[in-house]
Amino acid sequence: MSQGATLLHLRGAAGMDAIYRKISWRLLPLLMLCCAVAYLDRVNVDFVARHIGASLAFREHVHSWGMAAFFIGYCVFAVPCNLLLEHLGTRKMLLRMMLGWAACSAASAFVRSPIEFYLIRFLLGVFEAGFFPGVILYLTWWFPSGRRARAIAVFAASTLAAVMLATPLSSAMLQALTPLDLFDGWQWLLLAQAAPPLVLGIFAWWYLDDRPSDAEWLSSFEQQMVAQDLARDEARRHGGSDKDVDVDDPDAPSALAVLWGLLRDRTMVLLGAANLLLTGAGFAIVHWSPALLQRWTASDPAQLALLSLVPGLAGIVGMLAIGYDSDRRRERRGHFVASTVLAAGGLGLAIAADGMLAWSLAGLALATIGIASATPLLLAIATDLLTRGQMAIGIAVVTSMGVLGGAFGPALGARLLAWGDTAAMLAALVGTYLAAGLVLLLALRLASRRGGPASQSGQKDKLARNSDQR
């Protein structure tokens, strides 16, 4: 046995921790940056919608239909894109997707009719469809189930960071670019924000490796240890041999057969429904948080901008801590339910505060922690329930159903505000989060296994044990 192998053997779990830290530091920073850029390219048109409308005489419904076109493209092409990523590899597929959405972002600067705008937004949805589910699939090739919640949480934290930075960054860029000649300020903004995905896509193609076996920055022994860890995890979760599944096996079910089987599986449909509820309510909170803070305080814009950072920062810290604790305890179900209850309780506190800034802000921060923490846990549960042959399609199905929630969340919030007041909208969101928790419990109740990596290592989740005793 080599000296490195001996040291790793002596260190035991600490040795594997060191390997996975090395993997995390290599992969996650770049993937987080790509995710933040994807969010900016998705919402930059929202930021300049008023300027586009004034320049091109677009009515308000044009922007709304453009959002719908994006979500349609995303939902329809999520599964095909994830299948392509599985067969072509992450490096090649990520390059194609990021070059595609860079081109769409740049082309948005030159639209002249609503039809052109709808087409560009649809194509942007197509190119972005494979990114988030593709990265989740990619992480399953590097991290076993017991380490995925924290990895997914770290990756997803970039979305919260992008939410906090999108408005001030776009505002500063628009102010700086408006005086330039040749194009309007909003056109320069869209062109400028098309550059990062172009550069990052090329860099990711050069920097990333598709599988641990391709990573030259891992020693041969480290590659072997990771491969064995992943194979043992797959065998432990699904039983039988720990031999990896060959997705190109001619005897394997077709993609349509796998998709049809998952759509008929009540557990996966319920997981998708829980994600729909979470994402819809989350989009509503993100969309309406600035307006809520403005109602709760008469502060100047600069102070309001600082206050709006508090929930996002709390959410990032909370989701990382909860993801880490879920992996450490090897428990998913209780953490997910606790996150949804925390989100509902935080919004309940904001309702009870009745406009008092300190308590309302504290409630919004607690709610953001619960909201941000729930999604990585749900995705970790989904990847634990899926076999290797189902992983690409299953992840895409669950995430695309969540995106549908993003389509109706802000609109539902607007309707509730128009019908009642802030308390009415927040009360509806409380019910949404509690419903998401109940739907997930029902999904795991129907599952053939008891959900969560702990249930496959001889120790069932706490809630699973309780349900078995009844």
Buried (B, 14 or more C-beta within 10 A) or exposed (E): EEEBBEEBEEEEEEBBEBBBEBBBEBBBEBBBBBBBBBBBBBBBBBBBBEBBBEEBEBEEEBBEBBBBBBBBBBBBBBBBBBBBBBEBBBBBBBBBBBBBBBBBBBBBBEBEEBEBBBBBBBBBBBBBBBBBBBBBBBBBBBBBBBBBBBBBBBBBBBBBBBBBBBBEBBEEBBEEBBEEEEBBBBBBBBBBBBEBBBEBBEBBBEEBBBBBEEBEEBBEBBBBBBBEBBBEBBBBBBEEEBEEBEBEEEEEEEBEEBBEBBEEBEBBBBBBBBBBBBBBBBBBBBBBBBEBBBBBBEBEEEEBBEBBEBBBBBBBBBBBBBBBBBBEBBBBBBBBBBBBBBBBBBBBBBBEBEEBBEBBBBBBBBBBBBBBBBBBBBBBBBBBBBEBBBBBBBBBBBBBBBBBBBBBBBBBBBBBBEEEEBBBBBBBBBBBBBBBBBBBBBBBBEBEBBBBBBBBBEBBBBBBEEBEEE
